[in-house]
Amino acid sequence: MAGKRAPRVNSLEWLEAKYPTEDSARRLFESLIWPHGPHCPHCGSAEVWRFRKKGRKSRAGLFECRYCSGQFTVTTKTPMHATKLPLKVWLRALYLILISSKGVSSVILGKQLGVRQPTAWKIAHAIREMTDDRDGDEPLLGKIVEVDTTFMGAPPRKKKSRFHKYVWNPPGKGSARPQVAVAASRDGRVAAAVIEKSDAQNVGRFLDRFVSKDAVIMSDDDRAISRAAKAFKEHSTVTHGDDQFAIGSVHANRAESLASLLKRAQLGVFHFISRKHLQRYVDELMFRRNQRRVITHQSIKDGTVTQEIRYRNFDDQLADLLKRAVGRQVRRSRSGGLEWPPPIAPGFALAPSASP
């Protein structure tokens, strides 16, 4: 009789075999959210103790702080705060979202987790809260960075304001749709952010936030990018209107591909993304895209150069995500939407989505 087949690494079967019980999932979350040991999320003290399993009744994983006497678990004051779901369900949700290419809709996620769609929607937004690099942990994009701006979808404009062929239309872009600036480094790392308007001032703020000053900027002939890129080492462009898409190594194909990824995720997966939550979906897509690395190989025989894309192991992705959990909260509002409590203590950044 043939032996039992071992599950493939980084597969869902492998994940459930590695963390088969609720206790094993809880130990995983505690080791990743508290890499330096448990600490009180109420006051920050590390002088805490765990309730014994025997001797008194208490929920699993309950701690108490010696300094402020506050009780907490590994999910307290995190996006999973006050969850009634088993941590195994959260672990499966994290896996399904992190290994997807363009994301998972709340309808499909709910079916895969065995929960209602509103619950899956809340779970997905809680995970997106941790993908936001608002603490600046990621290094700036450097060397050669491609930059582009794109419009994201929105409800169609009224008929009277639509573009009509053979009819005079006022000059300018004239669209009220939200805009996103994207940047893609040739080493594989990417960044994107929603901007109020694709002018030089807003594009410049975006570049200052994500791109190193000694980087070489490459883009199309967008005037706003050209003006904003003057503060950087060098700027090269291609003119799509003249059928220029690549002049040697000068092109913006990676950035345009990244912009296309955002649009395809909206069109094919989420279908509609409100302006309020757009940045959160962008954060999710950028975090997932940054989990892959571009490895260059050069042949010894003929010197040809090939590139290979490798994705990080799920355990490594999960560790990078959960280390941001403490201090970020997402709660249900009274109207059924989302609300963001203020930071739990000085030093914790406020969620961008929490601002009006």
C-alpha positions as CSV (number, residue, x, y, z in Angstrom):
1,M,0.0,0.0,0.0
2,A,1.4,3.3,-1.0
3,G,2.3,5.8,1.7
4,K,0.2,8.9,2.2
5,R,1.1,11.8,0.0
6,A,2.7,14.7,1.8
7,P,0.9,18.0,1.2
8,R,2.6,20.5,-1.1
9,V,4.4,23.3,0.8
10,N,2.4,26.6,0.9
11,S,-0.8,24.9,-0.1
12,L,-4.0,25.1,1.9
13,E,-3.7,21.4,2.8
14,W,-0.2,22.1,4.1
15,L,-1.4,25.0,6.2
16,E,-4.2,23.0,7.8
17,A,-1.9,20.1,8.5
18,K,0.7,22.4,10.1
19,Y,-1.8,24.2,12.3
20,P,-4.6,21.6,12.8
21,T,-6.0,22.9,16.1
22,E,-7.2,26.2,17.5
23,D,-4.4,26.1,20.1
24,S,-1.7,25.7,17.4
25,A,-3.2,28.7,15.5
26,R,-3.2,30.8,18.6
27,R,0.4,30.0,19.4
28,L,1.3,31.0,15.8
29,F,-0.5,34.4,16.2
30,E,1.1,35.0,19.6
31,S,4.6,34.3,18.2
32,L,4.1,36.7,15.2
33,I,2.2,39.5,16.8
34,W,4.4,39.4,19.9
35,P,7.8,38.4,18.5
36,H,9.5,39.7,21.7
37,G,7.0,38.2,24.1
38,P,3.5,39.2,25.2
39,H,2.9,42.8,26.3
40,C,-0.2,44.7,27.4
41,P,-1.9,46.5,24.5
42,H,-3.6,48.8,27.1
43,C,-0.4,50.3,28.7
44,G,2.5,48.6,26.9
45,S,3.8,46.9,29.9
46,A,5.7,43.5,29.4
47,E,4.9,42.4,33.0
48,V,2.0,40.2,32.1
49,W,0.9,36.7,33.1
50,R,-1.2,34.1,31.4
51,F,-4.3,32.6,33.2
52,R,-3.8,28.9,34.1
53,K,-5.8,26.4,32.1
54,K,-6.8,24.7,35.3
55,G,-7.9,26.2,38.6
56,R,-10.3,28.9,37.2
57,K,-12.5,29.3,34.2
58,S,-11.2,31.8,31.6
59,R,-11.2,31.9,27.8
60,A,-8.3,30.5,25.9
61,G,-5.2,32.7,25.6
62,L,-6.3,35.2,28.3
63,F,-3.5,37.4,29.9
64,E,-3.6,40.0,32.6
65,C,-1.3,43.0,33.1
66,R,0.5,43.4,36.4
67,Y,0.7,47.2,35.9
68,C,-2.8,48.2,34.9
69,S,-4.7,45.0,35.7
70,G,-6.1,45.0,32.2
71,Q,-7.0,41.7,30.6
72,F,-6.3,40.9,27.0
73,T,-5.7,38.2,24.3
74,V,-3.5,38.2,21.2
75,T,-6.3,39.9,19.2
76,T,-7.0,42.8,21.6
77,K,-6.4,46.2,20.1
78,T,-5.7,44.7,16.7
79,P,-7.9,44.5,13.5
80,M,-9.2,41.2,15.0
81,H,-10.4,42.9,18.2
82,A,-13.4,41.3,19.8
83,T,-13.7,38.6,17.2
84,K,-16.0,35.7,17.8
85,L,-14.5,33.6,15.0
86,P,-11.9,30.9,15.6
87,L,-8.3,32.0,14.8
88,K,-8.2,29.1,12.4
89,V,-10.8,30.9,10.3
90,W,-8.6,34.1,10.4
91,L,-5.6,32.0,9.4
92,R,-7.4,30.6,6.4
93,A,-8.7,34.1,5.4
94,L,-5.1,35.4,5.6
95,Y,-3.9,32.6,3.4
96,L,-6.6,33.0,0.8
97,I,-6.0,36.7,0.5
98,L,-2.2,36.6,0.5
99,I,-1.9,33.9,-2.1
100,S,-4.4,35.4,-4.6
101,S,-3.2,37.4,-7.6
102,K,-5.7,40.2,-7.6
103,G,-7.7,39.6,-4.4
104,V,-10.8,37.8,-3.3
105,S,-14.3,39.2,-3.3
106,S,-16.2,39.1,-0.1
107,V,-18.8,36.9,-1.7
108,I,-16.3,34.2,-2.6
109,L,-14.3,34.7,0.6
110,G,-17.5,34.1,2.6
111,K,-18.2,30.8,0.8
112,Q,-14.6,29.6,1.3
113,L,-14.7,30.5,5.0
114,G,-18.2,29.3,5.7
115,V,-19.4,32.7,7.0
116,R,-21.8,35.4,5.7
117,Q,-20.8,37.9,3.1
118,P,-20.9,40.9,5.6
119,T,-18.6,39.0,7.9
120,A,-16.2,38.2,5.1
121,W,-16.2,41.9,4.1
122,K,-15.2,42.9,7.6
123,I,-12.5,40.2,7.7
124,A,-11.0,41.4,4.4
125,H,-10.9,45.0,5.6
126,A,-9.3,44.0,8.8
127,I,-6.6,42.3,6.9
128,R,-6.2,45.3,4.6
129,E,-5.7,47.5,7.7
130,M,-2.4,45.6,8.3
131,T,-1.2,45.9,4.7
132,D,-0.9,49.7,5.0
133,D,2.8,50.7,5.5
134,R,2.0,54.0,7.2
135,D,4.7,53.4,9.7
136,G,7.3,53.6,7.0
137,D,8.9,50.1,7.5
138,E,9.5,49.5,3.8
139,P,12.6,51.0,2.2
140,L,12.3,53.7,-0.5
141,L,12.3,52.7,-4.1
142,G,15.7,53.4,-5.7
143,K,17.9,53.0,-8.7
144,I,15.5,53.0,-11.7
145,V,11.9,53.7,-10.8
146,E,9.0,53.9,-13.3
147,V,6.1,56.2,-12.5
148,D,2.6,56.5,-13.9
149,T,-0.8,57.8,-12.9
150,T,-4.1,56.2,-13.7
151,F,-7.9,56.7,-13.2
152,M,-9.8,54.1,-11.2
153,G,-13.3,53.2,-12.1
154,A,-16.3,55.0,-10.6
155,P,-20.1,55.2,-11.4
156,P,-20.6,56.5,-14.9
157,R,-20.9,60.3,-15.2
158,K,-24.2,61.8,-16.3
159,K,-25.0,61.6,-19.9
160,K,-24.7,65.4,-20.5
161,S,-21.1,65.4,-19.3
162,R,-19.9,62.5,-21.4
163,F,-17.5,62.9,-24.3
164,H,-19.3,63.0,-27.6
165,K,-17.7,62.4,-31.0
166,Y,-17.8,65.3,-33.5
167,V,-19.0,67.6,-30.7
168,W,-16.8,70.3,-29.1
169,N,-15.7,69.2,-25.6
170,P,-13.9,71.5,-23.1
171,P,-10.2,70.9,-22.9
172,G,-8.7,69.0,-20.0
173,K,-9.1,65.5,-18.5
174,G,-12.4,66.5,-17.1
175,S,-13.0,63.3,-15.0
176,A,-14.2,63.2,-11.4
177,R,-12.9,59.6,-11.0
178,P,-10.3,59.0,-8.3
179,Q,-6.7,58.9,-9.4
180,V,-3.8,56.7,-8.3
181,A,-0.1,57.3,-8.7
182,V,2.0,54.1,-9.1
183,A,5.8,53.6,-8.9
184,A,7.6,50.4,-9.9
185,S,11.3,49.8,-9.2
186,R,13.3,47.7,-11.6
187,D,14.2,45.5,-8.7
188,G,10.6,44.4,-8.3
189,R,9.4,46.6,-5.4
190,V,6.3,48.8,-6.0
191,A,4.3,51.5,-4.3
192,A,1.0,53.2,-5.0
193,A,-1.3,55.8,-3.4
194,V,-4.5,57.6,-4.1
195,I,-3.9,61.3,-5.0
196,E,-6.4,64.2,-5.1
197,K,-5.3,65.3,-8.5
198,S,-2.6,64.3,-11.0
199,D,-0.8,67.6,-10.9
200,A,2.9,68.3,-10.1
201,Q,2.3,69.1,-6.5
202,N,0.4,65.8,-5.7
203,V,2.7,63.7,-7.8
204,G,5.7,65.3,-6.1
205,R,4.4,64.4,-2.7
206,F,3.9,60.8,-3.8
207,L,7.4,60.6,-5.1
208,D,8.9,62.2,-1.9
209,R,7.1,59.6,0.2
210,F,8.1,56.5,-1.7
211,V,11.1,57.2,-4.0
212,S,14.7,57.9,-3.1
213,K,16.1,61.2,-4.3
214,D,19.0,59.5,-6.1
215,A,16.7,57.4,-8.2
216,V,16.4,57.7,-12.0
217,I,12.7,58.4,-12.9
218,M,11.2,56.9,-16.1
219,S,7.7,57.7,-17.4
220,D,5.6,58.7,-20.3
221,D,5.4,62.4,-21.4
222,D,3.0,63.3,-18.5
223,R,3.8,67.0,-17.7
224,A,3.0,66.6,-14.0
225,I,5.5,63.8,-13.6
226,S,8.1,65.7,-15.6
227,R,7.8,68.7,-13.3
228,A,7.8,66.6,-10.2
229,A,10.8,64.5,-11.3
230,K,13.1,67.5,-11.5
231,A,13.9,67.0,-7.8
232,F,15.4,63.6,-8.6
233,K,18.7,62.5,-10.1
234,E,17.5,62.0,-13.7
235,H,14.3,61.7,-15.7
236,S,13.8,59.9,-19.1
237,T,10.5,59.7,-21.0
238,V,8.8,58.0,-23.9
239,T,6.0,59.6,-26.0
240,H,3.1,57.2,-26.5
241,G,1.6,59.7,-29.0
242,D,4.5,59.1,-31.3
243,D,4.3,55.3,-30.9
244,Q,7.2,55.3,-28.5
245,F,6.8,52.5,-25.9
246,A,10.4,51.6,-25.3
247,I,13.6,53.3,-26.3
248,G,16.4,50.9,-25.3
249,S,16.1,50.6,-21.5
250,V,13.8,53.7,-21.3
251,H,10.2,52.7,-20.7
252,A,7.4,52.7,-18.1
253,N,6.0,49.3,-18.9
254,R,6.3,48.0,-15.3
255,A,4.4,51.0,-13.9
256,E,1.7,50.7,-16.6
257,S,1.4,47.0,-15.9
258,L,1.0,47.8,-12.2
259,A,-1.7,50.4,-13.0
260,S,-3.4,47.7,-15.2
261,L,-3.3,45.3,-12.3
262,L,-5.3,47.8,-10.1
263,K,-7.9,48.2,-12.9
264,R,-8.2,44.5,-13.5
265,A,-8.6,43.8,-9.8
266,Q,-11.5,46.3,-9.7
267,L,-13.1,45.1,-12.9
268,G,-12.7,41.4,-12.4
269,V,-12.8,40.8,-8.7
270,F,-14.3,43.7,-6.7
271,H,-16.4,45.3,-9.5
272,F,-16.8,48.5,-7.5
273,I,-14.6,50.2,-5.0
274,S,-15.7,53.3,-3.2
275,R,-13.4,56.3,-3.1
276,K,-13.4,56.1,0.7
277,H,-12.0,52.5,0.7
278,L,-9.9,52.8,-2.5
279,Q,-6.6,53.3,-0.6
280,R,-7.2,50.2,1.4
281,Y,-7.6,48.0,-1.7
282,V,-4.5,49.7,-3.2
283,D,-2.5,48.8,0.0
284,E,-3.6,45.2,-0.2
285,L,-2.5,44.9,-3.9
286,M,0.8,46.6,-3.2
287,F,1.6,44.5,-0.2
288,R,0.9,41.3,-2.2
289,R,2.9,42.5,-5.2
290,N,5.9,43.2,-2.9
291,Q,6.0,39.6,-1.8
292,R,7.6,38.6,-5.0
293,R,11.3,39.1,-6.0
294,V,12.8,39.5,-9.5
295,I,15.9,37.4,-9.8
296,T,18.2,38.0,-12.7
297,H,20.2,35.1,-14.3
298,Q,23.0,35.6,-16.8
299,S,24.1,32.7,-19.0
300,I,27.9,31.9,-18.8
301,K,27.9,30.6,-22.3
302,D,26.3,33.4,-24.4
303,G,25.7,36.1,-21.8
304,T,21.9,36.2,-22.2
305,V,20.0,37.6,-19.3
306,T,16.8,36.1,-18.0
307,Q,14.6,37.1,-15.1
308,E,12.7,34.8,-12.7
309,I,9.9,35.8,-10.3
310,R,9.8,34.1,-7.0
311,Y,7.2,34.5,-4.3
312,R,8.1,34.4,-0.6
313,N,6.8,31.6,1.6
314,F,3.5,32.1,3.2
315,D,5.0,32.0,6.7
316,D,7.3,34.9,5.9
317,Q,4.5,37.0,4.4
318,L,2.3,36.3,7.4
319,A,5.1,37.4,9.8
320,D,5.5,40.7,8.0
321,L,1.8,41.3,8.0
322,L,1.0,40.5,11.7
323,K,3.9,42.4,13.1
324,R,1.8,45.5,12.3
325,A,-1.3,44.3,14.0
326,V,-1.0,45.9,17.5
327,G,-2.5,49.4,17.6
328,R,-4.6,49.1,14.4
329,Q,-8.3,48.6,14.9
330,V,-11.3,48.2,12.7
331,R,-14.7,48.1,14.2
332,R,-18.3,47.8,13.0
333,S,-20.1,51.1,13.0
334,R,-23.7,51.4,14.0
335,S,-24.8,51.8,10.4
336,G,-23.1,48.5,9.5
337,G,-20.0,50.1,7.9
338,L,-16.6,50.5,9.4
339,E,-15.1,52.8,12.0
340,W,-11.5,53.3,13.2
341,P,-11.0,54.0,16.9
342,P,-8.2,56.5,17.7
343,P,-4.7,55.2,18.3
344,I,-4.3,53.2,21.6
345,A,-1.3,55.2,22.7
346,P,1.1,57.9,21.6
347,G,3.4,56.7,18.8
348,F,0.7,54.7,16.9
349,A,-0.2,56.2,13.6
350,L,-3.9,57.0,12.8
351,A,-5.4,55.0,10.0
352,P,-5.7,57.1,6.8
353,S,-9.2,55.7,6.2
354,A,-10.3,57.0,9.5
355,S,-10.0,60.6,8.4
356,P,-13.1,62.1,6.6
